[in-house]
Amino acid sequence: MSKTHWKQLINTDYLGAYALKDGEDMVLTIKSVGQEVVTGSGGKKETCTVAHFTENGIKPMILNRTNMKTITKLYKSPYIEDWVGKRIQVYQSTTKLAGETVECLRIRDFVPRVTAQDKTPRCASCQSELTGYGKMNALQLADYTLRKYGKALCGKCAEAAAKAPAPEGDASDAE
């Protein structure tokens, strides 16, 4: 029988470490990232960076510097617009806050693999549902394009990405 963490009864507006059952990780797909005014305990309002997710029923997550640096490293871009459609794996951790150890959410420092347990993924570029391509099924295509291009792509968008010129400053440009 699953137990209920007391923080779940408060029904906060944002994802918290308590939401992960028994310390399990959660794989989420970023829908959008932006700044929002967040009301904290005691009614204090603060502008925070918040990620919203494509998965139904998942609350948005406040992103701190540590988590934003991890996403930047994973997807090789500091631009929040480039994070849309990207998958992250969130886990419970602890940190020091005002001299006290508190629970927090962190993002794993690797791109999560697509598994058969995932729903059929959508293309990060055109938003169409992925289907098989060549000898790969939809999940294999999503996993391959995530590793190669940093996002799940349909066959058509993967072909376009393969033909696109390398980004400026790419190591292959070095003489």
PyMOL commands that set and color helices and strands:
alter all, ss='L'
color gray80, all
select helices_A, chain A and resi 6-9+17-19+21-23+41-43+65-75+80-83+138-149+155-163+171-173
alter helices_A, ss='H'
color red, helices_A
select strands_A, chain A and resi 26-39+45-53+61-63+87-97+100-107
alter strands_A, ss='S'
color yellow, strands_A
deselect
rebuild
show_as cartoon
